[in-house]
Structure formats: structure tokens, C-alpha cells
């Protein structure tokens, strides 16, 4: 993946990496169950890393096995849209694809959000705007 | 590979049946395989949760609709009384103008002003009450004795009843327009059904652990035990209610107001010995 990491942080569930072109990449440890507390903590750390300027998000959901309704609602809402201006969700397992589809269909996130099968595809879409003159 | 004898498939079918019957209990456990069946189970669990939330939301909306319907009836009921007074006063004013009796004319004009003021205040109170859901209503510290004196002075209740306060009455946390509406309805009820030369109304309070019990006693005909619950139902026209031209809305509306604040109202009565309308007001809100 063409992604030059300039800063990395992690907590007990999520690994956060930011690239030199200000794209935040998040991935989870295996069998992660995301609750509203995890969601808020994730947004807080992400906001610090993007220095409170909305940036693109590449989010690998592959290892997520459960995400509560409240957590999905949070990721679809205002606070998350203040931190990220578009989001590419990577869904490579049946469960992560299901969570991604629920998120798009039921929660209707405020920021432009799409599902992808690979990091490369997601990054390409995220960089479309960045490369625009 | 999913096998037909995988026990999870039976669980899935059972859950689909339960969801179809709008039974939203529990969630199916997922295994550690994280396979397609687990994805289906997770999907069902999520759908179950979303559907349950929608059903609860729908039930809340239906409750709000019912309340709106009741509110429209209550408003019409509360506005009818001053409109009747105005109609009567206009007729009297017409007579006095025709007969050239200036003293009476001035008197009726003063009464008309007072009645329209009362009606204006009622409309303000109703608007105040309807503007917000009970959760958002402004809660204030209310000196109950002075509130009752204010009501009796505005409504000129002394023309119809002798109202006695057994002081001290408590200072309570409640929404002022809502409390005024409760007392106003209980007083007008006592006056409407009074069968004595003088309607006597006594207000007292009992302090309990977590709440005050407010007691409004009258010397009216009392209420039969079998009707003591029914009088709080909407459109009840029980016994004297028919003769008193009641629409059976007043007590239902105050029960609804108090219920909105999780308070209770009931009546204690032995026929022939008056009635005591009791309601609770929590100390903490």
C-alpha cells in the first residue's frame, strides 16, 4: 500500500496511522467489538492526529466482529464528520461487509462514505479529491 | 462449508419466526468462526435491534398522538366556560344599554374585562403547557398557598365557594401553569357538583418520605365507590355529571397532566360526606 506513515498511535482495540498526505488509516485487532465508548475514544484520538482539520479516513473493518447501534450512529454523526471529510471502509470479511452495509443503509453517514474490497481501491478514491487542482 | 445440521441454522429460523411475531427478545450468540453463518446471525441481531427501536418509536408517536387528541379536547373544554360567561354578560350589557342604566352598563363592562383577562390567561397557560413536552417544561419552586390565592382571586371563586387553606402548605417543584390547571379543574368540579347552600373547599397537605400528598376536600354529594376510578376517564358522564352538563374532560385532563409528571391522583369519598381529591407532588424533580 502506498502509504507513508508519519505518526502512529494505538489503544487496546485500534491502530491509528496518519500519512504524509494527511490520510488517517485505522485498523483493529482481531475480533474487535466496537462500543459507543470505543467509537468516541477513536474519534477523540483521530481528531488529535488530524489536528482538528477534517481529513480523509481509510478504515479497515476486517477484524471488527461487532459494532453496537450507538457506535454506528456516532460514526455516522456530526462529531465524526467534523473529523473526517470522506471515508473509505475496507470490508474483506462477511461480517465486516455486513457492518459496512448496515452503516451505509441504516445510519446514512453525513460524510461521503463508500465500501471497498482493498486498501488500494479505498486510497485511490480518497486521493481523488486530494489530487484535484 | 455450511451443513444443514448446523445447530445455528435452527436458531436462525427460530429467531426469524420471533421477529415476524414482533418478539424482540435476546440476541443469537455468534461463534468464533466469523464465517457466513456468523455474519447472518450478526445481521439478524442488528435487524432485530433496529426493528425493536422502530417499534418503540412508533409506540411513542402513537402515545403522543393520543395526548394531542386529549389536549384538543381539554383546550375546548377549558375555553368553553369563559366564553359562556362572556355571552351571558353581553346579553346583560345589551339590556342595560337599551334601558339606559349606566351603573349596570359600567358594571358589566368591568366584568367583561375581567372575564376576557381570565380567558387570556387561560390561553397563555394552555400555550405554555402545549409548547413543550413534559420533559422540557419549566419547573419552578411554587408557594402553593399563594398560587391558590392567586387562582381564587382571578377566577373570583369566592362568589361560588368558601375556600379554606389548612396552612402551612408546602413549597413544591412543579410547572406553574400545570399546577394552576390542576387546582382550577378540581375547584370548578367541586363547585359544579355542590348540593349545599355553600360549597366548602379545604386544601391541606401531608408530608410523606418522597412526596407531598395534596388533599382537596369538598362538602358535595360524594362519589360512589364504583365510580371513583371512572370519573378520571375521558368522556365519563356518570351520575351527577349528566345533570351538571359535564363533558367528562376536566378530571381526565388533570389526571393526564399529573401522569405526565409521574404523579398520581385519586379520590377518597363516602357518598353523602363529600369527596377528597388527593394527588402527589414529588419533593425531588
Interface residues (C-beta under 8 A of the other chain):
Chain A: X31 X65 X66 X69 X93 X94 X95 X97 X98 X99 X102 X106
Chain B: X30 X32 X34 X35 X36 X38 X39 X42 X43 X46 X49 X50 X53
